[in-house]
Amino acid sequence: MSSKNNVNPDYYKQGGRNRPDETTPHGNRPLSERDQQTRDRWEERQKDKKNAETEEKNAETDEKKSEAEE
């Protein structure tokens, strides 16, 4: 190992290639509270966006129906 590396090799050399706090695969790790809050916010925004698009489409169809009736 080069003498110019500024890492502590004992920190990274524990059993495998993962760092010590990464014992489970990334996809199977439970979400932290902060990550869960972020995911919840994202899902809420997506729902709001979808609802807004649906309302916009409904408004357009209502306008077309009222124009057709006149």
C-alpha positions in Angstrom: 0.0 0.0 0.0 1.3 3.5 -0.8 2.4 5.6 2.0 0.5 8.6 0.5 -3.0 7.1 1.1 -4.8 9.0 3.8 -7.2 6.2 4.8 -7.2 3.8 7.7 -7.0 0.4 6.0 -8.4 -1.4 9.1 -11.6 0.6 8.7 -12.3 -0.8 5.3 -11.0 -4.3 5.7 -13.8 -6.2 7.5 -14.8 -9.4 5.9 -15.8 -8.1 2.5 -15.8 -5.1 0.3 -18.6 -3.3 2.1 -17.9 -0.7 4.8 -18.6 -1.7 8.3 -22.1 -0.3 8.6 -23.2 -1.8 5.3 -23.7 -5.4 6.3 -26.9 -6.0 4.4 -27.3 -5.4 0.6 -28.4 -1.9 -0.3 -31.8 -2.9 -1.6 -32.7 -4.9 1.5 -31.7 -2.3 4.1 -34.6 -0.7 5.9 -35.1 3.0 5.2 -34.0 5.5 7.7 -36.6 7.9 9.1 -35.3 10.7 7.0 -35.4 8.6 3.8 -38.9 7.4 4.6 -40.1 11.0 5.1 -38.5 11.9 1.7 -40.2 8.9 0.0 -43.6 9.9 1.6 -43.2 13.5 0.4 -42.3 12.3 -3.1 -45.4 10.0 -3.3 -47.6 12.8 -2.0 -46.3 15.1 -4.7 -46.9 12.5 -7.4 -50.5 12.0 -6.2 -51.1 15.7 -6.2 -49.6 16.0 -9.7 -51.8 13.1 -11.0 -54.9 14.6 -9.4 -54.2 18.0 -10.9 -53.8 16.4 -14.4 -57.1 14.5 -13.9 -58.9 17.7 -12.8 -57.5 19.5 -15.8 -58.7 16.8 -18.2 -62.1 16.8 -16.6 -62.4 20.5 -17.0 -61.5 20.3 -20.6 -64.1 17.6 -21.3 -66.7 19.6 -19.4 -65.9 22.7 -21.6 -66.2 20.6 -24.7 -69.6 19.2 -23.6 -71.0 22.6 -22.8 -69.8 23.9 -26.2 -71.4 21.0 -27.9 -74.7 21.6 -26.1 -74.9 25.2 -27.2 
